[in-house]
């Protein structure tokens, strides 16, 4: 499956993920249950890793600015 995003959508995705990480940090600080905090820290690490990968992504010259995101194990019909 390939998810094709316009450049504006790609930038929006990065901004949304960045806000999620920021909000998650505040949620972690307010969480009393250690188990939930551990899960949220794991989510934070994954989200930061994903954001770093998205931030490092560069369009290939032949795609004319389009970005392909391949998601293993998922299928979406449009």
Secondary structure, 3 states (H helix, E strand, C coil): CEEEECHHHHHHHHHHHHHHHHHHHHHHHHCCCHHHHHHHHHHHHHHHHHHHHHHHCCCCHHHCCCEEEECCCCCCCC
